[in-house]
Amino acid sequence: MSFTDFITDNGRIINRDNFIHLIQMAQADGRVDSGEMTLLHRYGRRFSLTDPEIDILIASEQSHLYRPPYELEKRFAQLYDAVQIMNADSSITEQERKLFRKIAIAGSFTEEVIPRLLDFILEGVREGLDEEDLFERFRKAKYLQKQ
């Protein structure tokens, strides 16, 4: 099956690999529960994928483990992409917060940092900051340090 790149509302390209990462992150604990499945289908439809295409992608990723990128900037980029998708309907559900937490834990962020990190990225997304500018603010704010 061939997939093209997907374009978000603000013109940012999110490719098939990023959607695959979302699937892998949802599978990080070894299973995809019904809430995560619903979210994956909702996100996939935002990329103009059909439900059967989404199901095929999810099934094809059953045997692959999520391996977060090594570089902090790339891990941050995946979280940024996830928050953009989560915020597309201007509200973030508890299920989406749980998925974000799962992504962040897989990316080696600590439980202590995760709520602040979500708020930080969400605020940046809502302000219209691009990923690079927000990452620079993130690095300067030292969000990884304990408070």
C-alpha positions in Angstrom: 0.0 0.0 0.0 1.3 3.4 -0.9 0.8 6.4 1.3 1.6 10.0 0.6 2.6 12.7 3.0 -0.2 14.3 5.0 -0.6 18.0 5.6 -1.9 19.5 8.8 -4.1 22.6 9.0 -1.1 24.9 9.2 0.6 23.3 6.2 3.1 21.3 8.3 3.9 17.9 6.7 3.3 14.8 8.8 4.3 11.7 7.0 3.4 8.1 7.2 6.3 7.4 9.6 4.9 9.9 12.1 1.5 8.2 12.1 3.3 4.8 12.5 5.0 6.2 15.5 1.7 7.2 17.0 0.5 3.6 16.5 3.7 2.2 18.0 3.4 4.5 21.0 -0.1 3.4 21.5 1.2 -0.2 21.5 4.1 0.6 23.9 2.5 -1.3 26.7 1.9 -4.3 24.5 -1.7 -3.6 23.7 -4.0 -1.0 22.1 -7.1 -0.5 24.2 -10.4 0.6 22.8 -9.8 4.3 23.7 -6.4 4.3 22.0 -8.0 2.5 18.9 -10.6 5.2 18.7 -8.0 8.0 18.9 -5.8 6.3 16.3 -8.8 6.1 13.9 -9.7 9.7 14.6 -6.1 10.9 14.0 -5.9 8.7 10.9 -9.1 10.2 9.5 -7.6 13.7 10.0 -4.8 12.5 7.7 -7.5 11.5 5.1 -6.9 7.8 5.7 -9.9 5.5 5.5 -10.8 3.2 8.4 -9.6 0.1 6.5 -6.2 1.8 5.7 -5.9 2.6 9.4 -6.7 -0.9 10.4 -4.1 -2.3 8.0 -1.4 0.1 9.4 -2.3 -0.9 13.0 -2.2 -4.6 12.1 1.1 -4.2 10.3 2.6 -2.6 13.3 1.5 -5.2 15.8 4.9 -6.9 15.6 7.0 -3.8 15.8 8.1 -2.2 19.1 8.2 1.5 19.5 11.7 2.8 19.5 11.8 6.5 20.3 14.5 8.6 18.6 17.7 9.1 20.5 17.9 12.8 20.0 16.0 15.0 22.4 14.9 17.3 19.6 13.3 14.4 17.7 11.6 13.1 20.8 10.3 16.6 21.4 9.1 16.8 17.8 7.1 13.7 18.2 5.4 15.1 21.3 4.8 18.4 19.5 3.1 16.5 16.6 1.0 14.5 19.1 -0.1 17.7 20.8 -1.0 19.3 17.5 -3.2 16.4 16.6 -4.7 16.2 20.1 -5.5 19.9 20.0 -7.0 19.8 16.5 -10.5 19.9 18.0 -9.5 22.5 20.6 -10.0 20.1 23.5 -7.9 17.4 25.0 -9.6 14.4 26.5 -8.3 12.2 29.3 -7.6 9.5 26.8 -5.4 11.9 24.8 -3.6 12.9 28.0 -2.9 9.2 28.7 -1.5 8.7 25.2 0.7 11.8 25.6 2.0 10.4 28.9 2.7 7.0 27.2 4.6 8.8 24.4 6.6 10.9 26.9 7.5 7.9 29.1 8.6 6.0 26.1 10.7 9.0 25.2 12.4 8.9 28.6 10.7 11.9 30.1 9.9 11.5 33.8 6.5 11.4 35.5 7.3 14.6 37.2 8.0 16.5 34.0 5.2 15.2 31.9 2.3 17.4 33.1 4.4 20.5 32.8 5.7 19.4 29.4 2.2 18.9 28.1 1.1 22.3 29.3 4.2 23.9 27.8 3.7 22.3 24.4 0.0 22.9 24.3 0.5 26.6 25.1 3.0 26.9 22.4 0.8 25.2 19.8 -2.1 27.4 20.8 0.1 30.5 20.4 1.0 29.2 16.9 4.7 28.7 17.7 6.5 26.3 15.3 8.3 23.3 16.6 11.8 24.7 16.3 11.0 27.9 18.2 9.2 26.0 20.9 12.0 23.5 21.3 14.5 26.4 21.8 12.2 27.8 24.5 12.0 24.3 26.0 15.8 23.9 26.2 16.2 27.4 27.7 13.4 26.7 30.3 15.2 23.6 31.4 11.9 21.6 31.7 13.9 18.4 32.3 15.2 19.6 35.6 13.3 18.7 38.8 11.4 21.5 40.6 
